[in-house]
Amino acid sequence: MRIKKKHILKEALLIDTTSEFTPYEKKIFRIFHKKYGIGGYGGDFDRWVGAAWLIEHMGFDHDDAYDMSLTYWYNGDKLFKDSEPLRRKESRGYLFNKLVQDFSDPFKDSISPGDNSLIGNWDINWYDANNILDKGQNFKISSPVNIWTGYRGFTLYIPFEDRWYSHISYEFKETMSLMGRIQYSEVPTTKKYESEQDPEDEYNKFYYRTMEVEQKNINGETEKVLTTGKTKIKIPNKLSKDIMFDIFQKDIDELKELVVAHIFKLPEEDKETV
């Protein structure tokens, strides 16, 4: 038995855990181990001597004696090594990120079937300091929201509206669209390959989710106007298609709440139109 500081872990030998042999047969193998030493090809055990001892001293018939002796000669070393479990558990950190990839497209198709990417309209609040659009300084627009899938997440394209504004520049029009992003990523671990089976490692307990909204300025540069940063979220106890769909939908709903509560600013000046 090996004792660790945090846990007491009894590492059983194969002979303790196997159900292939009866308790009496296991007792014989332990006698062999004590009397003749290590079995297996590399050991000193003589299977003819072992069989003879079983016949003369333990009352075995010849068939059983030779079977037992052959087994110890063949596998005696394995029987007295630590038992290694056969059941394996997949890394939950790996599995979660794989399911993000596997189910992103099916989820997108479920809320926006076919070639259509529209998922509805969101009411967006705008501030136009100099009333360039002739809508007043503060106004609200119902904008269509389109969803695309990407690497480990989603992009939501939110154009201003379909109305054509002939008196503003192309650069100003570019500022009137928003790009929302939902991104998923791994929580790193310093011992990834050693901890893939460790349920207590943070890599297998949490994931990161990032939400942000981008808007271009009048110079065509993309700026992050709304961001949540990296949020550490617990991986659900069970993972399935339905659970992943639920995660995606809740995240879109949460991003919507952030967007419709925010006031987005338009440039105070337009570039000259030709």
N, C-alpha and C positions, 0 to 999 in steps of 0.2 A: 504494500500500500504506500502510495506516495502522498505526502501531505503538502499542500500549498498554503500560503498565508491566508488567502481569502476563502478557499474551498477545500474540503477534504474529498479527494478523488481516489477511489479504489480502482486501479487498473487491473482488471481480471485477466487471467491467462485464458488462452483458447480452451484448455481442458475444463475450465470452470464454466464457460459460456456455451459450449457446443451441446446440442441435444442428440448428437449422433450416437453417443455411447451411454450405457447404463451406469448408475453410480458404482456398481461393482467393477465394471470394466475400467472406469476412471481410477478406481483404487489400485487395480493391477498396474496401470500405466505409471502411477505414482511410485509403486514398489519398484518397477523397472528403473524409473528415473533415479531412485535412491540407491538401488542395488548395483545397477550397471552403468549409470551415467547417462549422458545425452544420447538420444536416439537420432534417427535420420542418417542420411548417407555419410555425413562427415563425422559421425560419432563412433564410439568404440563398441557399441552394442552388437553382440553376435546373436542373430535371430535364432540360430539352431540351439544355442545354449539357453536362450530365453524360453523357447518352446519346451525344451526338455525339463526345465525347472518347473514350468506350469503343470506339466504332466505328472512329474514325480512328487511335487510338494503341494500343489493346489488342487489336484484332482481333476484337471481339465482333460477332455477327450482330445484326440490328436487334431481334429479339424479346428476346434476353437483355439487350441493352444498355438497352432501354427498361424492362424488368422491374426490373433492378438500380437504374436511376436513379429509377424511381417508388418503389421500396421505400425508398431512402435519403431521398427527398423526403418520404415519408409517415412513416417511423419512425426516421430517422437520429438524432434527438435521444434516443430511447429506447435505441438501441443503445449509446450512450456514457454512459449513466447506470449507477449501481451496480445490480447484479443483486439483486433481492429474492427470497428463497426462497419457493416456493409451499407447501412442506410446513409445517404448523403443529403444534405440540405443545400439548395441553391442559394447563392448570395442574393439577399433581398434587395440590396442596393443595385446590383446588376439587373435583377429582374424588373424592378420598378422602371428603370431607365429604358430597358428593352421594350416594356409595354407602352411607354410613352411613344416610342417610335412605331410600334406595331399598330396602335389604335388611334393615332392622330388622324390619319386619312379616313378610316371608317367613321370616326366621330364627326369630322367635317361633313362627310356625305350624309350623315343622319340628320344634321340640322340645316344643311343646304344641299339638297339632292341634285344629282346630275352635274352639269357644267356650271350651274348657278353658284355663286359664292355669297349671295346676299343672305344675311341672317336677321334683318329687321332694320329699324330706324332708332337712333338715339337722339335725345334732345340735348343739343350742345349749346352752352352759354358762351357768348363772345363779348369782347370789349373792344370797341372801335373808337379810340380816343378822339380822333378828328372827323368821325362820321364819313369816312371815305366811301363807304358803301351806301350811304343815304338811308341807313336803317336805325339811326340813333346810336348813342354810345354803347348802350347795353341792349342786347337782343338775343333771342334764342332761335336756333334753326334745327329742324328735324332732319338729321342727316342719315343717309343709308350706310350700313356697316357691312363690309365684305370681309370674309375670313379666308385665309390661306394657311396651309400647313408649311412647316419648315423643320429644321433640325432641332429636335427636342422642344417643340412648342408651336405657337400660333402667331400669325400676324393679322391684325385687324386694320383694314384700310377704311378711313372715314372721310370721304370727300365732303366739301362744304355743302353744296347743293347743285342741282342741274342747271339752274338759271345762268344765263350768259350775261356777264358784266363787260360791256364794251369799253368802258371808260377807265379800266384799270389795266396795269401791265401784267405780262405773263408771270413775272417774278412775284407780284402781289398775289396772284391767283394761287401760286404754289404754296403760299403761307396759309391758305385757307383750308388745307387738307391736313388730317392728322393720321399718324401711323401708330397703332397700339401694338404692343408685343407682350406675350406671355412665354417665359422661357423656364425650362426645368434643367437642373444640373445636379451632379453628385456632391454629397458632402465628402470631402477628401479624408483619407486615412493614411497614417504613416506606415501601416503594415498591411497593405491591401491583400496580398496573396495569402498571408498567414491568417487574416481575419475574415476571409470570405465565408467561413462556416461559423464565425463568432457572432451570435445574435446581439451581443452587447456592444459591438463596435458601431460607432455612429454612422459609418458607411451603410450599415444594414438597418438602421433605425430611422434615419431622416433623409430628406432631400431638400434642395434649395429651389425656391420659385422666385422669379423676378418679374415684375410688371413695370412697364414704362410706356410713356407716350411721347412721340417725337413730332416736331413741327419745324418746318423750314423758316428761316428768317428772310428778310428782303434781299439778302445777298446770296441766297440759295444754299446756305449752310444749315445742316440739320442740328437741331438742339433738343435735348431732353427737357421737356417742360413739366413732366410728371413722372415720378418713379417711386417705387416702394423699396428699392434696394433688394438684397437677397434675404428672403424670409425662410427660416428653417422650419420645415413642417414634418410631422411624424408620418412615416410610411404606414398605411393601414395594415391592420393585422392580417387581413385576407386581400388578395389581389385577383381581380377578374376584369373582363371586358366592361361589365356594368359599373363596377367600382371606378374604373378609369374614366368612363364616360361621365360619371357623376363628378369626379374631380375636375375634369375639363370644363363642364358646364358651370360649376360653382365658381371657378376662376374667371370665366368670362363674365359671369354676373357680378363678381367683385370688381373686375376692371370697369365694367359699365357704371357701377356706383361711384367709383373714383372719377370717371370722366364726366358724368352728368353733374357732379357736384362742383366741378372745377370751372373757372372762368378763363377761357383762352383769349390771349391778346392778339389783335391784328397789328401790323406795323403802323406807326404814327405817320409815316410818309410813304408815298408811292414813288417808284422810279418813273421817269418821263416815258410816256407811250409814244410810239412812232406813228 
